[in-house]
C-alpha cells in the first residue's frame, strides 16, 4: 500500500497543527516508512509520533493518516490494513484525520476501537487538553506556495498529463466556445434572412443558455445539419483571426520538450479539448516528434501523443482528417452512451495513473466533470492540479462575497480531486508553468 500521491494541503495543515502542540521531548516524523510486513506490502505513514502527543492524549508510536476527503472504502481499507499489520509494525494507535467526509460520520462508530480512531480536523482541534495559540491554517500566499512546491514535486516524481482547453489558444487569436458559435451564426445569416448576427443573445435565451443546445440550434436550424458545410465553416471561423504570437502554447511546448522522453517521470501526453493543432505546430518548431490522436487512431512509433478528445481541425485544411467533432448537444449524448468510447478511456487512464495538470479550462465541460467525479470516487485524495483565474463574484460584489465564492469554487474542485492554483491575469500563467516544469 505504498503511497503514490504527493503531500496534500490537508497534510500540511494537520502537520503544522500537531507540530505546534508537541512538547520539547516529543517529535513528529513525516512520511515515515513502517516495517514491510510481507513482500510488496509497504506502508508510508503521513505522520508518526514516536513519543505521542500529550496535549492531544495521543499514545507513543501512534500513526496518523491524513485525508482531504474520507470515503467508506477509505475507512475499510485502513482498518483492515491496521488490524493485519499492527503487531509487526509495533505501533500504538492509528488515526484517520480528514477535512471532509462523503459519508455520514455516525457510520464511523462501527469501525472505531480502542486503538483505531477516525476524526475530522475540527474534532482534533477540539481535543486539545491545554491552551495553545489559535491555529488558523496557512495564509493564502502560503497555500499557493505549498501547492506550487507540491506541483513541482509531482513533476519530478510522477508521470504527468497536460489537459488543455480554449484558454491555451485564446492568446493566439482563436475564439472560445461562445465566440466560435457567434462566428458560425454570422456565417449562417449570410445565407438566410430570418435572423441576424445580433440575435445570438436571443438564441441563447431560447436554448436555456446552454452552449451545447445553441450549437445544435445553429447546426440543425441554420446549417440544416449539413456536416460538411458546418465543419468547413467551423474551421474557417476557428482560424480567421489567428496571429503568430502565442506565448502560452509556446511555453507549454517548451515544458513538454524539457520533460518528455524520461524513462520514469515526465510529461507523458497531452489531452486537449481544442480543435486546433497549435500545440503540434509549436512542438514541430522545437523538433519534438509528435502525433495527433483522434477517433482512437494510433501511431506505434516513438512520437509524443496529443489526444484530441473533441476532434481536430488542423490549420492546414488541405488534409482535414476524418475526425468526429464534439460540439453540439447530440455529440455529447453519443459520448455519454458509449461507456468504452476511446476518448473516455484515455481520460480515465490518465486520471488514474498520472498526475494531471488542467490548463486553460473553465472546468464546466459536463463530461470532464463526470469523469473527474468517477475517477475521484476510485482514487480518493487530491492528486491533480488545475490553474484557475481568480475573478470577482459579480461586478458589484463586496470582498466577503468574493472570498466566499473562491472558497466554494475551491471546495468543489477539491471534491473533483483537484488542487487549485489561482492566478489573476493570463499573463501570469506562462511564468507559473515555467516555475513548475
Secondary structure, DSSP 8 states (H G I E B T S, - for coil): ----S---HHHHHHHHHHHHH--TT---EEEEE---SBTTB--EEEEEETT-BGGGTB-TTEEEEEEEEE-HHHHHHHHHHHHHHHHHHT-S-EEEEEEEESS-GGGGGGT--SSEEEEEHHHHHHT--S---------HHHHHHHHHHHHHHHHHHSEEEEEE-THHHHTTT---HHHHHHHHHHHHHTT-SS--TT-HHHHHHHTTT-HHHHHHHIIIIISTT-HHHHHHHHHHHHHTT--S--HHHHHHHHHHHHHSS-SSSEEEEEEE--SS-HHHHHHHHTT--EEEE-TT----SS-EEEEETT----SSGGG--------SHHHHHHHHH-TT-HHHHHHHHHHHHSEEEEES--S--HHHHHHHHHHHHHS-S--EEEEEE---SSTT--HHHHHHHHHHHHHHHHHTTEEEEEESSTHHHHHHHHHH-
